[in-house]
Amino acid sequence: GADVTPEMFSEAFGFRGVQFGNWTNGSDRQAALNEAYDAFMDLAEVTGLSPRALSLNGELGLSFGARGSGSANAHYESDEVVINLTKTRGAGSLAHEWWHALDNYFMRKEGVAHGFASTMTSENMRPELSSAFKELTEAINKSEFGRRSDLKGEYWGRMAEKTARLFGEWVVLKQQRQSVRNHFLSRGIDESTIDMYRNLAYFYHVSQCRDKEIEPMSREEFAKSKEALIDFPYPTPEELSALDGYMQAVFDALHQETTDGGIILSDRSEEAQDCKNRRISLDRQPL
């Protein structure tokens, strides 16, 4: 289709600002803008939210390679409330980082700048949304996906990261049901990657058995064991299907309210909305 102009992008989503790093020439910037526009439109479709709601009341900023190095695929900065996509590896991480922004958004409304709703509780959050987050995190912790993530290490076991990885895969699942796929929005884990983890784990199993001079399991038998994916920190298709409803419940519990700045995703009870002394200013400087 036609190229997206900065004005079209701003009108559609209402982000606080969009930055481009020095590496981006004119064609790079146009390509990034086009890809991001399509990705955010797809994200709105998946989540059931208005496109303008994705900028979180106009508080969220977006940066293409302008903040930090390309050592990570992307990152979300709670200090500045901005998603940064790196030059070479940012594509495919947008959904993951947007979840971090959303997760952080609800706690920023409570004055906890670096907090995440997936790891903290708020007495002011609407019961429906609070319950949805609680049930989601409990379901993750009870799943093999959660267990594997915890075993892999501290970073992988953080609930904020587990929910973000789940969300990225959930976006792919929702798109697949509509015969749609946006690789810029979420790269997704395919079956070949899962098989790679199984094979690596099996090679390790065989080597351990040889060291202990015992007979290893057959490849087929090992593939059915929990140890086959012991180092895999993403949900399998079966685990994703089991967790689908819990993630959907979070978005079903969101209310959208139009404001002068954009669209608020309301998380508060009516009583908390009326407590003026609890409200905080979330004004941000333009990027």
Salt bridges, closest charged atoms under 4 A:
GLU59 OE1 - ARG108 NH1 3.15
GLU77 OE2 - ARG67 NE 3.04
GLU77 OE2 - HIS75 NE2 2.99
ASP79 OD1 - HIS114 NE2 3.04
GLU110 OE2 - ARG268 NH2 3.33
GLU110 OE1 - ARG278 NH2 3.59
GLU128 OE1 - ARG126 NE 3.52
GLU138 OE2 - LYS134 NZ 2.65
GLU144 OE1 - ARG147 NE 2.73
GLU144 OE2 - LYS226 NZ 3.53
ASP150 OD1 - LYS162 NZ 2.89
GLU154 OE2 - ARG158 NE 3.03
GLU161 OE1 - HIS96 NE2 3.36
GLU161 OE2 - HIS100 NE2 3.29
GLU191 OE2 - ARG198 NH1 3.41
ASP195 OD1 - ARG198 NH1 3.13
ASP231 OD1 - LYS152 NZ 3.04
GLU239 OE1 - ARG148 NH2 2.83
ASP244 OD2 - ARG177 NH2 2.84
ASP267 OD1 - LYS109 NZ 2.88
